[in-house]
């Protein structure tokens, strides 16, 4: 979080913070529902072993992507 983000958070009222947290919770709930639906739908197309392999590949890809971003930031 940079200084501008921190300053913006310091200016929030309690009511605004509660609203923001509520929106975050709603978004997380919706994302969870969508992930469950996706998993249920994909089970009709792929065997469970392949679904697990896909999940593992996605996680490895994301880790590698983050590593590369960190390397780029370090070089600048």
C-alpha positions as CSV (number, residue, x, y, z in Angstrom):
1,X,0.0,0.0,0.0
2,X,1.5,3.3,-1.0
3,X,1.2,6.6,0.9
4,X,-1.8,7.8,-1.2
5,X,-3.8,4.7,-0.3
6,X,-2.9,5.1,3.3
7,X,-4.0,8.8,3.3
8,X,-7.3,7.9,1.6
9,X,-8.0,5.2,4.3
10,X,-7.3,7.7,7.0
11,X,-9.9,10.1,5.6
12,X,-12.7,7.4,5.6
13,X,-15.5,7.8,8.1
14,X,-16.6,4.8,10.1
15,X,-19.8,4.6,8.0
16,X,-17.8,4.6,4.7
17,X,-15.4,2.0,6.1
18,X,-18.4,-0.2,7.1
19,X,-19.9,0.2,3.6
20,X,-16.6,-0.7,1.9
21,X,-16.2,-3.8,4.1
22,X,-19.8,-4.9,3.4
23,X,-19.1,-4.5,-0.3
24,X,-15.9,-6.6,0.0
25,X,-17.8,-9.3,1.8
26,X,-20.5,-9.4,-0.8
27,X,-17.9,-9.6,-3.6
28,X,-16.1,-12.4,-1.8
29,X,-19.4,-14.3,-1.3
30,X,-20.3,-13.9,-5.0
31,X,-16.8,-15.0,-6.1
32,X,-17.1,-18.1,-3.9
33,X,-20.5,-19.0,-5.4
34,X,-19.1,-18.6,-8.9
35,X,-16.1,-20.8,-8.2
36,X,-18.4,-23.5,-6.8
37,X,-20.7,-23.3,-9.8
38,X,-17.6,-23.4,-12.2
39,X,-16.3,-26.5,-10.4
40,X,-19.7,-28.2,-10.5
41,X,-20.0,-27.4,-14.3
42,X,-16.5,-28.5,-15.1
43,X,-17.0,-31.8,-13.3
44,X,-19.4,-32.7,-16.1
45,X,-16.7,-32.2,-18.7
46,X,-13.4,-33.3,-17.1
47,X,-12.4,-36.0,-14.7
48,X,-11.5,-34.9,-11.1
49,X,-7.8,-35.8,-11.6
50,X,-7.5,-33.4,-14.5
51,X,-9.4,-30.7,-12.6
52,X,-6.8,-31.0,-9.8
53,X,-4.0,-30.9,-12.3
54,X,-5.5,-27.8,-13.9
55,X,-5.7,-26.1,-10.4
56,X,-2.1,-27.0,-9.7
57,X,-1.0,-25.6,-13.0
58,X,-2.9,-22.3,-12.4
59,X,-1.3,-21.9,-9.0
60,X,2.2,-22.6,-10.4
61,X,1.6,-20.1,-13.2
62,X,0.5,-17.4,-10.7
63,X,3.5,-18.0,-8.5
64,X,5.8,-17.7,-11.5
65,X,4.1,-14.5,-12.7
66,X,4.5,-12.9,-9.3
67,X,8.2,-13.9,-9.2
68,X,8.8,-12.3,-12.5
69,X,7.0,-9.1,-11.4
70,X,9.1,-8.9,-8.3
71,X,12.3,-9.4,-10.4
72,X,11.3,-6.6,-12.7
73,X,10.6,-4.2,-9.8
74,X,13.9,-5.1,-8.3
75,X,15.8,-4.2,-11.5
76,X,14.3,-0.7,-11.8
